[in-house]
């Protein structure tokens, strides 16, 4: 019992002292450490549908995406909802009122991938 208590104390203090690296308010190149990848919609995966969605967004003072809009989608209305959900959760970016553009590619063998050209706007 005595050894169990000692082990628990060592584990608890080790976890409490663990340092997590600090993350800058935004990444200098505009790429976010908080960029959530969209999930592949279950129905699209079951029907073996692939596609691409192009969206625009601005970045508020807190560094989070807002004003997200779908610019184009192929096929229409298959990946839009998941794209909007993911981009609305992006944070850690440099604030800008200039609309930014992102292309999300959905592939069966590769899942979803986000393409955001550096230093671009609409």
N, C-alpha and C positions, 0 to 999 in steps of 0.2 A: 504494500500500500504506500509506504514511504517513497519507494522508487517511482511509482506511478505519479505521485504528486510532484516530484522533482521533474520528471519528464514533461508533465503538463505545463509547469512553470517555464521551463526552458523553451518549449514550443510557443507558448503565449508571448513571451518577451521577444523571441526571434521574429515572430510575425509582426509585432508592434513596432519593431525597429527597422523593418524592411523599408528602404527608400524607394520611391517611385520617381522616375526621371520627370523633370518638369517639361511641359510642352509650351512653346511660345504661343502667344495669343493668336498668331496666324503664321503660316509658313511663308517665307519670303517669295517663293516661286508660285504662290497661289494654290498649291496642292495641299489639301487638308488632311490632317491626321485623323479627322473625324468624318471622313467621307464614307457614309454607309453604302454598301453595295446593294443594289436591288435584288430581291429574291425572284427566282424564275416562277412565274405563275403556274400553278399545278395543272390547270386545264390546258394551257399552252404546251406544257411539257408532255402531257398525256396524248395530245393530238400532234405532237412532234412539230410544233410551229416555232420558227425562228424569226427574229426581226430586229429592227433598229428604231430608236426613238431619239429625236433631237428636241432638247428643251432649253428654255432660257430662264434665268433667275438673276436677282440682285442679291447683294450681301449687306445685311443691316449692320448697325454700329457694334453689335455683339459678335459679329463675324459669322452669323448664321444665314443660310439661304432663305429668301422670301420672294414673293411675287413669281412663283414658279409657274411656267406655262409650257404647254406642249406646242412645239413649232411644226413638227411633222412626225408621223409614225407609220411604219410599214411592218406588218399590216395594222390598219386603223383599229383602235380601241382594244387591243389585246394586251399590250404592255404599258399602257398609259397610266393606269392606277398605281402600279408598283413603282414606276418611274417617279411619279409625283410624291409618293410616300417616302421614297428613299431620299430624293433631293431636299425635301422639306426637313430632313433630319441632318443635313450637312452643316457643320459648324467648324470654326477654327480658321476661317478664311479672312483675307484682308477686306475690310468694308469698302463697298463701292456701290454707287447708284447706277452705274453703267451696266446694262444687262450683259450677263455672261452666258456663254453657250456650252452645253454639254451634250455629247452623243453617247447613248447607252446602247450597247450591242448585246442582244440575247442570242446565245448559241447553245444548242443542246449539249454538245461536248465540252463547252467552255463556260457554261453558266452565263452570268452577266458581267460585262466589262464596261467601265466608265472611261470615256475619252474626253479630256478637257485640255484643249491646247493652251499652253502658257501664254500669258499676256494677250488674251484675245477678248474681244467684246463684239457685240452686234453692231 
